[in-house]
Amino acid sequence: MVGLASVKRAMREFYATVEFAKVRKRAGLKALSSQSFHMRFLGNPGTGKTVVARIVGKLLIALGAISHPNNRWDTEPVFNEVARSDLVAQYVGQTAPKVQKEVKKSLGGVFFLDEAYSLVNGERDQFGHEAVDTLIKEMEDKRANFVVICAGYEDEMDAFFDSNPGFKSRVPFTFFFEDYTCPQLTEIGLLSLKPKALTPPADLGTYNDAITLSTGCCEKLEDCPPDKARGNGRAVRNVVEAAIRQMARRLQGTRASKEEYSKLQPEDFAAVLASSLQTLFAVPCGPRGALAKIISLSELDPKKFQFFLQLEKELQGGKKEISARLQRITSQIVVASRISGLTPATRKHLESCTTKQQEARQGIIRRLDLYCSVDGVLDNAAKEIRTTWDKSEIELSSSVLKATQYDINALEGILRALIPKGEQLEEAEAAIARCTAKLEQLHHTDFRIPFDPFNS
């Protein structure tokens, strides 16, 4: 398998644990503890969780860590992939039998529960909690006959396990599936062509561009912030399949040779690129996209509207999610700008998106200047606190100070997300530096009032 270095390391430790238990049993030694091999797989879609889960099932069967129903070893290990709809019923008394039915189907193999946190939709989800309680009992009672693998995003899985301690204590193994790098994804794509009896173009430039643009990958893992929207291996498969469809259209009605029917061309991936560009930029660069919302919000009265709070509502996400979304747009614009041979229509689409990105950047810089310039929002609020004895006016100005500070901290991150990685924009850095200095100055100001306007 390509990549997955941390998973491979953890899998070797897991293998050693299972093998050790097997050797002790063969030697007639008492088990160190009642072995449970349930596990959780954490990572984004397309990172190989399902593939590894199937391998785990075969490994556990081969090592005798879980027993096959009726002691049969001549059949393929069971792999039962389930979701909430397979386990949670709509009526009282029907959920537990559904869970038990799926567990029975999994005996002698793997019970693979993708997006395990979807089992329970809030504290009041009675049937979801019943499904969890039933599964916990089955995991304990039948741990020698099957293994449960819970898969999903890291943050959501952590919250789910923390709220279900019975689940957490019965899942001793955790595997982290990191995102693939660009070199790894291009290798995955090339490897996928071999079983299809296809060969890549001699010039891989367009192919590499299509992979990079469609997946949002990075050259090095440490340069890639976590992003749930990154498609990884699944996105590579989509690129390859789209190129094959383009190849079929290109060769339709021709008398091509066997080699021509087997060899993809750069123009096949160029067509995928053009389509990907339009798909990728249509929403974020559209009239209701993230960039347009930043531009419009930057024009609102700073005394009446808290910029980032409003942006969170508009984009339905927190600082981390919004920054990741904007960083993805920025990196995709950079990649697309390096691609030669784009059609005039696609080039125009890219230019429009680039212009909006620059306008959004300028909008945030203007907003920071409104807050942090001499006699700006911060100075005026501080002046109001120092010169009035009206408690309601002081409290109002204090709330402006705190809200503006929150905005500044959030907008600095948003602004950096709109600047290509490795580049510096002097105007942006100057705006951030002004705000940093202004906040530092205000934090050391003696307002001569019985409370701190930043913490009251």
Contacts in CASP RR format, 6 or more apart in sequence:
PFRMAT RR
TARGET T0000
AUTHOR 0000-0000-0000
METHOD contacts of the structure
MODEL  1
MVGLASVKRAMREFYATVEFAKVRKRAGLKALSSQSFHMRFLGNPGTGKT
VVARIVGKLLIALGAISHPNNRWDTEPVFNEVARSDLVAQYVGQTAPKVQ
KEVKKSLGGVFFLDEAYSLVNGERDQFGHEAVDTLIKEMEDKRANFVVIC
AGYEDEMDAFFDSNPGFKSRVPFTFFFEDYTCPQLTEIGLLSLKPKALTP
PADLGTYNDAITLSTGCCEKLEDCPPDKARGNGRAVRNVVEAAIRQMARR
LQGTRASKEEYSKLQPEDFAAVLASSLQTLFAVPCGPRGALAKIISLSEL
DPKKFQFFLQLEKELQGGKKEISARLQRITSQIVVASRISGLTPATRKHL
ESCTTKQQEARQGIIRRLDLYCSVDGVLDNAAKEIRTTWDKSEIELSSSV
LKATQYDINALEGILRALIPKGEQLEEAEAAIARCTAKLEQLHHTDFRIP
FDPFNS
1 8 0 8 1.000
1 48 0 8 1.000
1 51 0 8 1.000
1 52 0 8 1.000
2 180 0 8 1.000
2 184 0 8 1.000
2 187 0 8 1.000
2 188 0 8 1.000
2 191 0 8 1.000
3 180 0 8 1.000
3 184 0 8 1.000
4 47 0 8 1.000
4 48 0 8 1.000
4 52 0 8 1.000
4 177 0 8 1.000
4 178 0 8 1.000
5 178 0 8 1.000
6 175 0 8 1.000
6 176 0 8 1.000
6 178 0 8 1.000
7 52 0 8 1.000
7 175 0 8 1.000
7 176 0 8 1.000
7 177 0 8 1.000
10 173 0 8 1.000
10 174 0 8 1.000
10 175 0 8 1.000
10 176 0 8 1.000
11 52 0 8 1.000
11 56 0 8 1.000
11 175 0 8 1.000
14 37 0 8 1.000
14 39 0 8 1.000
14 173 0 8 1.000
15 59 0 8 1.000
15 63 0 8 1.000
18 37 0 8 1.000
18 59 0 8 1.000
18 60 0 8 1.000
18 63 0 8 1.000
18 65 0 8 1.000
19 63 0 8 1.000
21 31 0 8 1.000
21 32 0 8 1.000
21 35 0 8 1.000
21 65 0 8 1.000
22 63 0 8 1.000
22 64 0 8 1.000
22 65 0 8 1.000
24 30 0 8 1.000
24 31 0 8 1.000
24 32 0 8 1.000
25 31 0 8 1.000
34 143 0 8 1.000
35 65 0 8 1.000
35 143 0 8 1.000
36 139 0 8 1.000
36 143 0 8 1.000
36 170 0 8 1.000
36 171 0 8 1.000
36 172 0 8 1.000
37 60 0 8 1.000
37 65 0 8 1.000
37 66 0 8 1.000
37 143 0 8 1.000
37 147 0 8 1.000
37 172 0 8 1.000
37 173 0 8 1.000
38 139 0 8 1.000
38 143 0 8 1.000
38 147 0 8 1.000
38 148 0 8 1.000
38 149 0 8 1.000
38 150 0 8 1.000
38 170 0 8 1.000
38 171 0 8 1.000
38 172 0 8 1.000
38 173 0 8 1.000
39 56 0 8 1.000
39 147 0 8 1.000
39 148 0 8 1.000
39 149 0 8 1.000
39 150 0 8 1.000
39 171 0 8 1.000
39 172 0 8 1.000
39 173 0 8 1.000
39 174 0 8 1.000
39 175 0 8 1.000
40 116 0 8 1.000
40 149 0 8 1.000
40 150 0 8 1.000
40 151 0 8 1.000
40 152 0 8 1.000
40 157 0 8 1.000
40 161 0 8 1.000
40 171 0 8 1.000
40 173 0 8 1.000
40 174 0 8 1.000
40 175 0 8 1.000
41 49 0 8 1.000
41 52 0 8 1.000
41 53 0 8 1.000
41 149 0 8 1.000
41 150 0 8 1.000
41 151 0 8 1.000
41 152 0 8 1.000
41 175 0 8 1.000
41 177 0 8 1.000
42 151 0 8 1.000
42 152 0 8 1.000
42 153 0 8 1.000
42 154 0 8 1.000
42 157 0 8 1.000
42 174 0 8 1.000
42 175 0 8 1.000
42 176 0 8 1.000
42 177 0 8 1.000
43 49 0 8 1.000
43 151 0 8 1.000
43 152 0 8 1.000
43 153 0 8 1.000
43 154 0 8 1.000
43 176 0 8 1.000
43 177 0 8 1.000
43 178 0 8 1.000
44 153 0 8 1.000
44 177 0 8 1.000
44 179 0 8 1.000
44 226 0 8 1.000
44 227 0 8 1.000
44 228 0 8 1.000
44 230 0 8 1.000
44 231 0 8 1.000
44 232 0 8 1.000
45 228 0 8 1.000
45 231 0 8 1.000
45 232 0 8 1.000
45 234 0 8 1.000
46 231 0 8 1.000
46 232 0 8 1.000
46 233 0 8 1.000
46 234 0 8 1.000
46 235 0 8 1.000
47 177 0 8 1.000
47 178 0 8 1.000
47 179 0 8 1.000
47 180 0 8 1.000
47 232 0 8 1.000
47 233 0 8 1.000
48 177 0 8 1.000
48 232 0 8 1.000
48 233 0 8 1.000
49 114 0 8 1.000
49 151 0 8 1.000
49 152 0 8 1.000
49 177 0 8 1.000
50 81 0 8 1.000
50 112 0 8 1.000
50 114 0 8 1.000
50 151 0 8 1.000
52 175 0 8 1.000
52 177 0 8 1.000
53 79 0 8 1.000
53 110 0 8 1.000
53 112 0 8 1.000
53 149 0 8 1.000
53 151 0 8 1.000
54 77 0 8 1.000
54 79 0 8 1.000
54 110 0 8 1.000
56 110 0 8 1.000
56 147 0 8 1.000
56 149 0 8 1.000
57 66 0 8 1.000
57 77 0 8 1.000
57 79 0 8 1.000
57 109 0 8 1.000
57 110 0 8 1.000
57 147 0 8 1.000
58 77 0 8 1.000
59 65 0 8 1.000
60 66 0 8 1.000
60 77 0 8 1.000
60 109 0 8 1.000
60 147 0 8 1.000
61 68 0 8 1.000
61 73 0 8 1.000
61 77 0 8 1.000
61 108 0 8 1.000
61 109 0 8 1.000
66 108 0 8 1.000
66 109 0 8 1.000
66 144 0 8 1.000
66 145 0 8 1.000
66 146 0 8 1.000
66 147 0 8 1.000
67 108 0 8 1.000
67 144 0 8 1.000
67 145 0 8 1.000
68 75 0 8 1.000
68 77 0 8 1.000
68 108 0 8 1.000
68 109 0 8 1.000
69 107 0 8 1.000
69 108 0 8 1.000
69 145 0 8 1.000
77 108 0 8 1.000
77 109 0 8 1.000
77 110 0 8 1.000
78 105 0 8 1.000
78 106 0 8 1.000
78 107 0 8 1.000
78 108 0 8 1.000
78 109 0 8 1.000
78 110 0 8 1.000
78 146 0 8 1.000
79 109 0 8 1.000
79 110 0 8 1.000
79 112 0 8 1.000
80 102 0 8 1.000
80 105 0 8 1.000
80 106 0 8 1.000
80 109 0 8 1.000
80 110 0 8 1.000
80 111 0 8 1.000
80 112 0 8 1.000
81 112 0 8 1.000
81 114 0 8 1.000
82 102 0 8 1.000
82 111 0 8 1.000
82 112 0 8 1.000
82 113 0 8 1.000
82 114 0 8 1.000
83 113 0 8 1.000
83 114 0 8 1.000
83 115 0 8 1.000
83 118 0 8 1.000
84 115 0 8 1.000
84 118 0 8 1.000
84 119 0 8 1.000
84 128 0 8 1.000
84 131 0 8 1.000
86 98 0 8 1.000
86 102 0 8 1.000
87 95 0 8 1.000
87 98 0 8 1.000
87 99 0 8 1.000
87 102 0 8 1.000
87 119 0 8 1.000
87 128 0 8 1.000
87 131 0 8 1.000
87 135 0 8 1.000
88 95 0 8 1.000
88 98 0 8 1.000
88 119 0 8 1.000
88 127 0 8 1.000
88 128 0 8 1.000
88 130 0 8 1.000
88 131 0 8 1.000
89 95 0 8 1.000
89 98 0 8 1.000
89 127 0 8 1.000
90 127 0 8 1.000
93 130 0 8 1.000
95 127 0 8 1.000
95 128 0 8 1.000
95 130 0 8 1.000
95 131 0 8 1.000
95 134 0 8 1.000
96 130 0 8 1.000
96 131 0 8 1.000
96 134 0 8 1.000
98 131 0 8 1.000
99 131 0 8 1.000
99 134 0 8 1.000
99 135 0 8 1.000
99 138 0 8 1.000
100 134 0 8 1.000
100 138 0 8 1.000
102 111 0 8 1.000
103 111 0 8 1.000
103 135 0 8 1.000
103 138 0 8 1.000
103 142 0 8 1.000
103 146 0 8 1.000
106 146 0 8 1.000
107 142 0 8 1.000
107 145 0 8 1.000
107 146 0 8 1.000
108 145 0 8 1.000
108 146 0 8 1.000
109 146 0 8 1.000
109 147 0 8 1.000
110 146 0 8 1.000
110 147 0 8 1.000
110 148 0 8 1.000
110 149 0 8 1.000
111 146 0 8 1.000
111 147 0 8 1.000
111 148 0 8 1.000
111 149 0 8 1.000
112 149 0 8 1.000
112 151 0 8 1.000
113 119 0 8 1.000
113 148 0 8 1.000
113 149 0 8 1.000
113 150 0 8 1.000
113 151 0 8 1.000
114 151 0 8 1.000
114 152 0 8 1.000
115 151 0 8 1.000
115 152 0 8 1.000
115 153 0 8 1.000
115 156 0 8 1.000
116 150 0 8 1.000
116 151 0 8 1.000
116 152 0 8 1.000
116 157 0 8 1.000
116 160 0 8 1.000
117 152 0 8 1.000
117 156 0 8 1.000
117 157 0 8 1.000
117 159 0 8 1.000
117 160 0 8 1.000
119 128 0 8 1.000
119 131 0 8 1.000
119 132 0 8 1.000
119 160 0 8 1.000
120 128 0 8 1.000
120 129 0 8 1.000
120 131 0 8 1.000
120 132 0 8 1.000
120 160 0 8 1.000
120 163 0 8 1.000
120 164 0 8 1.000
121 128 0 8 1.000
132 164 0 8 1.000
132 167 0 8 1.000
135 148 0 8 1.000
135 167 0 8 1.000
136 164 0 8 1.000
136 166 0 8 1.000
136 167 0 8 1.000
136 170 0 8 1.000
139 148 0 8 1.000
139 170 0 8 1.000
140 170 0 8 1.000
143 170 0 8 1.000
148 171 0 8 1.000
150 157 0 8 1.000
150 167 0 8 1.000
150 171 0 8 1.000
153 228 0 8 1.000
154 176 0 8 1.000
154 226 0 8 1.000
160 167 0 8 1.000
161 167 0 8 1.000
161 168 0 8 1.000
161 171 0 8 1.000
162 168 0 8 1.000
178 221 0 8 1.000
179 217 0 8 1.000
179 221 0 8 1.000
179 224 0 8 1.000
179 226 0 8 1.000
179 227 0 8 1.000
179 230 0 8 1.000
179 232 0 8 1.000
180 188 0 8 1.000
180 215 0 8 1.000
180 217 0 8 1.000
180 232 0 8 1.000
180 233 0 8 1.000
181 217 0 8 1.000
181 218 0 8 1.000
181 219 0 8 1.000
181 220 0 8 1.000
181 221 0 8 1.000
181 224 0 8 1.000
182 208 0 8 1.000
182 211 0 8 1.000
182 212 0 8 1.000
182 215 0 8 1.000
182 217 0 8 1.000
182 218 0 8 1.000
182 219 0 8 1.000
183 219 0 8 1.000
185 211 0 8 1.000
185 215 0 8 1.000
185 217 0 8 1.000
185 232 0 8 1.000
185 233 0 8 1.000
185 235 0 8 1.000
185 236 0 8 1.000
186 204 0 8 1.000
186 207 0 8 1.000
186 208 0 8 1.000
186 211 0 8 1.000
188 233 0 8 1.000
188 236 0 8 1.000
189 211 0 8 1.000
189 236 0 8 1.000
189 237 0 8 1.000
189 239 0 8 1.000
189 240 0 8 1.000
190 200 0 8 1.000
192 236 0 8 1.000
192 237 0 8 1.000
192 240 0 8 1.000
193 199 0 8 1.000
193 200 0 8 1.000
193 240 0 8 1.000
193 264 0 8 1.000
196 244 0 8 1.000
197 262 0 8 1.000
198 244 0 8 1.000
198 262 0 8 1.000
198 263 0 8 1.000
198 264 0 8 1.000
199 262 0 8 1.000
199 263 0 8 1.000
199 264 0 8 1.000
200 207 0 8 1.000
200 264 0 8 1.000
201 207 0 8 1.000
201 263 0 8 1.000
201 264 0 8 1.000
201 265 0 8 1.000
201 266 0 8 1.000
201 268 0 8 1.000
201 269 0 8 1.000
203 266 0 8 1.000
205 266 0 8 1.000
206 266 0 8 1.000
206 267 0 8 1.000
206 269 0 8 1.000
206 270 0 8 1.000
206 273 0 8 1.000
206 339 0 8 1.000
207 243 0 8 1.000
207 264 0 8 1.000
207 266 0 8 1.000
207 269 0 8 1.000
209 269 0 8 1.000
209 273 0 8 1.000
209 335 0 8 1.000
209 338 0 8 1.000
209 339 0 8 1.000
210 239 0 8 1.000
210 243 0 8 1.000
210 269 0 8 1.000
210 272 0 8 1.000
210 273 0 8 1.000
210 276 0 8 1.000
211 217 0 8 1.000
211 236 0 8 1.000
211 239 0 8 1.000
212 335 0 8 1.000
213 273 0 8 1.000
213 276 0 8 1.000
213 277 0 8 1.000
213 280 0 8 1.000
213 332 0 8 1.000
213 335 0 8 1.000
213 336 0 8 1.000
213 339 0 8 1.000
214 231 0 8 1.000
214 235 0 8 1.000
214 236 0 8 1.000
214 238 0 8 1.000
214 239 0 8 1.000
214 272 0 8 1.000
214 276 0 8 1.000
214 280 0 8 1.000
215 230 0 8 1.000
215 231 0 8 1.000
215 232 0 8 1.000
215 233 0 8 1.000
215 235 0 8 1.000
215 236 0 8 1.000
215 239 0 8 1.000
216 227 0 8 1.000
216 230 0 8 1.000
216 231 0 8 1.000
216 235 0 8 1.000
216 328 0 8 1.000
216 331 0 8 1.000
216 332 0 8 1.000
216 335 0 8 1.000
217 224 0 8 1.000
217 230 0 8 1.000
217 232 0 8 1.000
218 224 0 8 1.000
218 331 0 8 1.000
223 421 0 8 1.000
224 230 0 8 1.000
225 323 0 8 1.000
225 324 0 8 1.000
225 327 0 8 1.000
226 324 0 8 1.000
227 324 0 8 1.000
227 327 0 8 1.000
227 328 0 8 1.000
228 324 0 8 1.000
229 324 0 8 1.000
229 325 0 8 1.000
229 328 0 8 1.000
230 328 0 8 1.000
239 269 0 8 1.000
239 272 0 8 1.000
239 276 0 8 1.000
242 271 0 8 1.000
242 272 0 8 1.000
242 275 0 8 1.000
243 264 0 8 1.000
243 268 0 8 1.000
243 269 0 8 1.000
243 271 0 8 1.000
243 272 0 8 1.000
244 264 0 8 1.000
244 268 0 8 1.000
246 267 0 8 1.000
246 268 0 8 1.000
246 269 0 8 1.000
246 271 0 8 1.000
246 272 0 8 1.000
247 264 0 8 1.000
247 265 0 8 1.000
247 268 0 8 1.000
250 265 0 8 1.000
250 267 0 8 1.000
250 268 0 8 1.000
251 260 0 8 1.000
251 261 0 8 1.000
254 260 0 8 1.000
270 341 0 8 1.000
273 339 0 8 1.000
273 342 0 8 1.000
273 346 0 8 1.000
274 342 0 8 1.000
274 343 0 8 1.000
274 346 0 8 1.000
277 336 0 8 1.000
277 342 0 8 1.000
277 346 0 8 1.000
277 349 0 8 1.000
277 350 0 8 1.000
278 346 0 8 1.000
278 349 0 8 1.000
280 332 0 8 1.000
281 329 0 8 1.000
281 332 0 8 1.000
281 349 0 8 1.000
281 350 0 8 1.000
281 353 0 8 1.000
283 289 0 8 1.000
284 290 0 8 1.000
284 291 0 8 1.000
284 325 0 8 1.000
284 329 0 8 1.000
284 353 0 8 1.000
285 291 0 8 1.000
285 292 0 8 1.000
285 329 0 8 1.000
285 349 0 8 1.000
285 352 0 8 1.000
285 353 0 8 1.000
285 356 0 8 1.000
285 357 0 8 1.000
286 292 0 8 1.000
286 356 0 8 1.000
290 315 0 8 1.000
290 322 0 8 1.000
290 325 0 8 1.000
290 326 0 8 1.000
290 329 0 8 1.000
290 360 0 8 1.000
291 329 0 8 1.000
291 353 0 8 1.000
291 356 0 8 1.000
291 357 0 8 1.000
291 359 0 8 1.000
291 360 0 8 1.000
292 356 0 8 1.000
293 311 0 8 1.000
293 314 0 8 1.000
293 315 0 8 1.000
294 311 0 8 1.000
294 360 0 8 1.000
294 363 0 8 1.000
294 364 0 8 1.000
294 414 0 8 1.000
295 356 0 8 1.000
295 359 0 8 1.000
295 360 0 8 1.000
295 363 0 8 1.000
297 305 0 8 1.000
297 307 0 8 1.000
297 310 0 8 1.000
297 311 0 8 1.000
297 314 0 8 1.000
298 307 0 8 1.000
298 360 0 8 1.000
298 363 0 8 1.000
298 364 0 8 1.000
298 366 0 8 1.000
298 367 0 8 1.000
300 307 0 8 1.000
300 310 0 8 1.000
302 367 0 8 1.000
302 370 0 8 1.000
302 371 0 8 1.000
302 377 0 8 1.000
302 404 0 8 1.000
303 377 0 8 1.000
303 400 0 8 1.000
306 403 0 8 1.000
306 406 0 8 1.000
306 407 0 8 1.000
307 367 0 8 1.000
307 407 0 8 1.000
307 411 0 8 1.000
308 319 0 8 1.000
308 406 0 8 1.000
308 407 0 8 1.000
308 410 0 8 1.000
308 411 0 8 1.000
308 414 0 8 1.000
309 403 0 8 1.000
309 406 0 8 1.000
309 407 0 8 1.000
311 322 0 8 1.000
311 414 0 8 1.000
312 318 0 8 1.000
312 319 0 8 1.000
312 322 0 8 1.000
315 321 0 8 1.000
315 322 0 8 1.000
315 325 0 8 1.000
319 410 0 8 1.000
319 413 0 8 1.000
319 414 0 8 1.000
322 414 0 8 1.000
322 417 0 8 1.000
323 413 0 8 1.000
323 414 0 8 1.000
323 416 0 8 1.000
323 417 0 8 1.000
324 417 0 8 1.000
326 414 0 8 1.000
326 417 0 8 1.000
326 418 0 8 1.000
327 417 0 8 1.000
327 421 0 8 1.000
329 353 0 8 1.000
329 357 0 8 1.000
330 357 0 8 1.000
330 417 0 8 1.000
330 418 0 8 1.000
330 419 0 8 1.000
330 420 0 8 1.000
330 421 0 8 1.000
331 420 0 8 1.000
331 421 0 8 1.000
333 350 0 8 1.000
333 353 0 8 1.000
333 354 0 8 1.000
333 357 0 8 1.000
333 420 0 8 1.000
334 420 0 8 1.000
336 342 0 8 1.000
336 350 0 8 1.000
337 350 0 8 1.000
337 354 0 8 1.000
342 350 0 8 1.000
357 418 0 8 1.000
360 418 0 8 1.000
361 415 0 8 1.000
361 418 0 8 1.000
361 419 0 8 1.000
361 425 0 8 1.000
361 428 0 8 1.000
364 411 0 8 1.000
364 414 0 8 1.000
364 415 0 8 1.000
364 418 0 8 1.000
365 415 0 8 1.000
365 427 0 8 1.000
365 428 0 8 1.000
365 431 0 8 1.000
367 407 0 8 1.000
367 411 0 8 1.000
368 408 0 8 1.000
368 411 0 8 1.000
368 412 0 8 1.000
368 415 0 8 1.000
368 431 0 8 1.000
368 432 0 8 1.000
368 434 0 8 1.000
368 435 0 8 1.000
369 431 0 8 1.000
369 434 0 8 1.000
370 376 0 8 1.000
370 377 0 8 1.000
371 377 0 8 1.000
371 378 0 8 1.000
371 404 0 8 1.000
371 407 0 8 1.000
371 408 0 8 1.000
371 435 0 8 1.000
371 438 0 8 1.000
372 378 0 8 1.000
372 408 0 8 1.000
372 431 0 8 1.000
372 434 0 8 1.000
372 435 0 8 1.000
372 437 0 8 1.000
372 438 0 8 1.000
372 439 0 8 1.000
373 379 0 8 1.000
373 434 0 8 1.000
377 400 0 8 1.000
377 404 0 8 1.000
378 401 0 8 1.000
378 404 0 8 1.000
378 438 0 8 1.000
378 439 0 8 1.000
378 442 0 8 1.000
379 438 0 8 1.000
381 397 0 8 1.000
381 398 0 8 1.000
381 400 0 8 1.000
381 401 0 8 1.000
381 404 0 8 1.000
381 453 0 8 1.000
382 397 0 8 1.000
382 401 0 8 1.000
382 442 0 8 1.000
382 445 0 8 1.000
382 447 0 8 1.000
382 453 0 8 1.000
384 393 0 8 1.000
384 394 0 8 1.000
384 396 0 8 1.000
384 397 0 8 1.000
385 394 0 8 1.000
385 397 0 8 1.000
385 398 0 8 1.000
385 401 0 8 1.000
385 447 0 8 1.000
385 449 0 8 1.000
385 453 0 8 1.000
386 447 0 8 1.000
386 448 0 8 1.000
388 394 0 8 1.000
388 397 0 8 1.000
394 449 0 8 1.000
394 453 0 8 1.000
395 456 0 8 1.000
397 453 0 8 1.000
398 451 0 8 1.000
398 453 0 8 1.000
398 454 0 8 1.000
398 456 0 8 1.000
401 442 0 8 1.000
401 453 0 8 1.000
401 454 0 8 1.000
402 453 0 8 1.000
402 454 0 8 1.000
405 439 0 8 1.000
405 454 0 8 1.000
408 435 0 8 1.000
408 439 0 8 1.000
412 432 0 8 1.000
412 435 0 8 1.000
415 428 0 8 1.000
415 431 0 8 1.000
415 432 0 8 1.000
416 428 0 8 1.000
419 425 0 8 1.000
419 428 0 8 1.000
442 454 0 8 1.000
443 454 0 8 1.000
447 453 0 8 1.000
END
